[in-house]
Amino acid sequence: MAAFGIPSLSPELEALISGGLADVESVLTERIEGKYLFANETSRHLVVAGGKRFRPLITILGSMVGTGINENVIKAAAVCELTHLATLYHDDVMDEAPLRRGVESANSRWGNSVAILTGDYLFAKMSQILAELGPEAVKLQADTFERLVIGQILETQGPSANEDPLEHYLRVVADKTGSLIATSLRFGSMFAGCSKAEIETLTEFGEKIGIAFQLADDIIDIASDSLDSGKTPGTDLREGIPTLVTLNAMKSSDPNDASLKLALSAPIKSEEKVQWVINELRGHKAMAESRAQLQRFAKDARTALAALPISESSSALFSLCDLVIDRVG
């Protein structure tokens, strides 16, 4: 197993990816610095906490379908990661999350107002880099940001009376997660001279693998005792936010699931009840159903890549589908 979790990378490609990610890290560190020491401290909080850096990784992999890594690819990768980080600050306020990436969340440490403003600060820093990439990049990011916001509004609003809750949720996931991952691949490919057909193929793949990535997180949040999902396990249960696993459980017509469904119908404030629900879900048929749905989305992502010529870079992207599935065990 190679670094980044992608199997069968050649030493040469692995070195290129490592170098590219190191350059992205340098841009992130340098570009969030400003005149105000407190803003520097709060904005560095999640940057230095690390994370998967999945969006920069796939931006770089997308570029390798074309001419490879260059300065604009690195800047675009930093734009995608800063956008993601900024949304995390805002999400933690909405979720009242105590932890993020294994460290105290910004809202727990400094309060909601500072966390929200820090997210805004990162959006400003991201925009400064974005302006250097030209009007096409600005338009793409604006469209992506619109989807991110709409996804959050849809999640907050919930499904309408005549809307299937699972279909509504998948739309939320596509907007909140799939859109930025699709844009990451689009940035990488467009700044590396890929053809229009290649760019569209990679964008479609990004959307599908992005959805699969979030569905895997949903499963991990229930199945794992660790912080593999990047947040406190059971956070969505505490906030009453539906996920793939809970929505599948809510569809059950088994009378024995009445107590579980009642618990899932509202935010769960008792830690004892949260642990009871997690244990119930781990042995529930909804878990197997969720894993099967994840497999289908990963298969769709593989299918989307079929139009690309076979190469080490396209094979690495193909392997991401297996990597996403392997995360859930």
Secondary structure, 3 states (H helix, E strand, C coil): CCHHHCCCCCHHHHHHHHHHHHHHHHHHHHHCCCCCHHHHHHHHHHHHHCCCCHHHHHHHHHHCCCCCCCHHHHHHHHHHHHHHHHHHHHHHHHHCCCEECCEECHHHHHCHHHHHHHHHHHHHHHHHHHHCCCHHHHHHHHHHHHHHHHHHHHHHHCCCCCCCHHHHHHHHHHHHHHHHHHHHHHHHHHCCCCCHHHHHHHHHHHHHHHHHHHHHHHHHHHHCCCCCCCECCCHHHHHCCCCHHHHHHHCCCCHHHHHHHHHHCCCCCCHHHHHHHHHHHHCCHHHHHHHHHHHHHHHHHHHHHCCCCCCHHHHHHHHHHHHHHHCCC
